[in-house]
Every structure is written in C-alpha cells, then in structure tokens.
Amino acid sequence: MVLFEKAGTQNTDETLRIALAKAKELGSPIVVASTIGPTAERVLELAKETGFEGPVVIVRGVSNKGRKGVNLMPAEVKKSLEERGATVVTAAHALSTGERAFSSKYKGTYPLEIMADTLRTLGQGVKVAFEISVMALEADAIPFGTPVVACGGTHRGVDAALVITPCYSAAILDTVVHEILCKPYDPSNAHIQMTF
C-alpha cells in the first residue's frame, strides 16, 4: 500500500496510475469519482497513455434542490467523456440517500451516516471509493460479484484507491474491501482532537 503524506489533489496522478495498473492486472473495470470533470478527463488520458483498455466508469455527483436540478458536471463534459468511451453514472449517494432528509429535519444520526463516518476514519477518499462502487453497481455500469478498482478523493481529485467487490445498497454490508492500494497517511479528519 502506498501512503501519501497528506490528502488532496496533488495525489491524483499517482493514485490513478496505481489504480490503472491494478485494474489492468486484474482485468477489472476502474471506477472513478469526478464531480465536475477534470479527474475523469485525467483518468481517460492516463488510460490511453498506459494502455489500459478495460471499462472506465465515472461516477459524478447528483443534482439537488440547492442547485435547482443543475448538475455540477457540465453537460458538454459528460458528453465528451461518453464519446471517449467512459460510462458516466449519476446516482443517489449510497451512504446518504434519503437518510439525510430525516437527519437534517429531525436531527439525530442514522445508520448510513454512521457507516460513512466510520469509513472516513480511513480518509474521505476511502469512503468515496467505497460509495461510488456501490453506485456504479446499482447503475449496471459494473458486473455484480466482480472486484473492481475504485478511486475517491478529498474534495477534488483522487487520493485513495481500493480493490472492492461492491454489493447493492439493500445488501451494502456484503460489500468486501479486498485491498487498499493507496490513501493519505494523514486523512482529512486527522486534525480532530479527542477529549476524554
């Protein structure tokens, strides 16, 4: 496993190279989070450069009420990615979905939010990689029961990669993380001080 000193976009290229090499070795799809498009464009460039010919699945964020139904990834970027052979998935976030409506309105903590926070103890990118693999599976963009390489990041870019066999949301606890390929040594939440 490769450990990056800090979380962030500066790890994007190395994360994608590590992930593409592993996906090529396994003969598996690569699943990459990209909110607005630069990370998606970069994985396609590196896939071509490294000779990776497997499926490239890009999972983008969802539109929401606050954005009045406008997705952060411009339509022309999505179209370009698809024209270059990527599958672009837009799906409800597997680790928040409708629970966020209840926790926002009624306050409190709900199981998926606990799961998301637990995964964040390994870093935001690990949580995102886990989540997008489930989202890609539910969108039929990757095969059921097959390990994939998934990449997630901390805010922008990617800084974590996993070999993971995702399961559907209805059976999310059956998801198996086989290997953490890379992640930040100092996850984004490491500055939080515990008080006893």
Secondary structure, DSSP 8 states (H G I E B T S, - for coil): -EEEEE-SGGGHHHHHHHHHHHHHHHT--EEEE-SSSHHHHHHHHHHHHHT--S-EEEEE----GGGTT--SS-HHHHHHHHHTT-EEEE---TTTTTHHHHHHHH-S--HHHHHHHHHHTT-HHHHHHHHHHHHHHHTTSS-TT--EEEEE-SSSS--EEEEEE---GGGGGG-EEEEEEEEEEE-TTTT-----
